[in-house]
Amino acid sequence: METDCTDSRIPKPLKGKKKKKLFLKIKQQMEFYFSDSNLAKDSFLCNLLKKDPEG
């Protein structure tokens, strides 16, 4: 079975402003996820911190 290497579902690499905008969105999401305000609401992260002796 041969694979078609020109599959249109494969996204093209981002360049310039689109790439910077995507990285900014990812950074903002990560900062929120690991923030103190989210920690009180996130049971998964809270449980991990309780298990860690340095928590």
MODELLER restraints for C-alpha pairs under 7 A, 6 or more apart:
rsr = mdl.restraints
at = mdl.atoms
rsr.add(forms.Gaussian(group=physical.xy_distance, feature=features.Distance(at['CA:32:A'], at['CA:38:A']), mean=6.66, stdev=0.5))
rsr.add(forms.Gaussian(group=physical.xy_distance, feature=features.Distance(at['CA:39:A'], at['CA:45:A']), mean=6.48, stdev=0.5))
rsr.add(forms.Gaussian(group=physical.xy_distance, feature=features.Distance(at['CA:39:A'], at['CA:46:A']), mean=6.17, stdev=0.5))
rsr.add(forms.Gaussian(group=physical.xy_distance, feature=features.Distance(at['CA:49:A'], at['CA:55:A']), mean=4.61, stdev=0.5))
